Amino acid sequence: MERKGFSMSLVFLFLNVGFLFILICIISKHSKSKFFSWEERLRIAMDAALGLEYLQTGCNPPIIHRDIKSTNILLDEKFQAKLSDFGLSKVIPIDEVTHVSTVVAGTPGYLDPEYYISNRLTQKSDVYSFGVVLLEIITYQPVIEGNEKRSHIIERVRSLIEKGDIKAIVDSRLEGDFDINSAWKAVQIAMACVSLNPSERPMMTMIVTELKETLATQIARTKLIPAHLSTDSIEPLTVNLDTEFTPLGR
């Protein structure tokens, strides 16, 4: 686009690993290659969450992506996740409005039900979509089953939560190689994101904080740090989460 002699362009990083969707729903299900560990999944979720947090709090005016899904999350060679495809994104006016009234757009399965019903797009709409992606990362299950039931991943996970068996929720190929508390926390975060009531969904800043704690718990288990240590004492002994996950190039 040209304006007053200047050209405006969109520049995208080349990410040679591919879409998160391809890796979790196609390659890892139909090949013998190594699938993501629990720690790797949490790091991918952290990267995506930080990208969304940046859109909500780091951009002026804030931006609503409007089409968060696993095919719009790209991974580089280090499996660092970055958001992509801003074709449906909307800018929130800076006059303190809380929503944008717009024609419904997005992807079935990831679409915020409240937005679908009311045409009121808010930052919590992206939170809902992120929650669905987080459930994909946790379970490695399709958002909508391809059988006659066509059940949604939220319904399937909710029924398993009622049974209290976290190993039935997390990808079975991990064979229990994850911290139980970390897994339950991740599921809790995801289910909070997909609450039907937008006011009950956390903002991305809170989600990032919660995911940091979830990742720290898993890292503590991996490094055999005594379980009685608190999260605050774990973080300095593991990784600098604040610097390692700085949302660059999103």
Stockholm file with secondary structure:
# STOCKHOLM 1.0

chainA/1-250         MERKGFSMSLVFLFLNVGFLFILICIISKHSKSKFFSWEERLRIAMDAALGLEYLQTGCNPPIIHRDIKSTNILLDEKFQAKLSDFGLSKVIPIDEVTHVSTVVAGTPGYLDPEYYISNRLTQKSDVYSFGVVLLEIITYQPVIEGNEKRSHIIERVRSLIEKGDIKAIVDSRLEGDFDINSAWKAVQIAMACVSLNPSERPMMTMIVTELKETLATQIARTKLIPAHLSTDSIEPLTVNLDTEFTPLGR
#=GR chainA/1-250 SS CEETTEECCCCCCCCSSEEHHHIIIIIHHHSCSCCCCHHHHHHHHHHHHHHHHIIIIISSSCEECSCCCGGGEEECTTCCEEECCCTTCEECCSSSCCCEECCCCSCTTTSCHHHHHHCEECHHHHHHHHHHHHHHHHHCCCSBCSSSSCCBHHHHHHHHHHHTCGGGTSCGGGTTCSCHHHHHHHHHHHHHHTCSSGGGSCCHHHHHHHHHHHHHHHHHHHTTCCTTSCHHHHGGGSCCHHHHTCCCCC
#=GC SS_cons         CEETTEECCCCCCCCSSEEHHHIIIIIHHHSCSCCCCHHHHHHHHHHHHHHHHIIIIISSSCEECSCCCGGGEEECTTCCEEECCCTTCEECCSSSCCCEECCCCSCTTTSCHHHHHHCEECHHHHHHHHHHHHHHHHHCCCSBCSSSSCCBHHHHHHHHHHHTCGGGTSCGGGTTCSCHHHHHHHHHHHHHHTCSSGGGSCCHHHHHHHHHHHHHHHHHHHTTCCTTSCHHHHGGGSCCHHHHTCCCCC
//
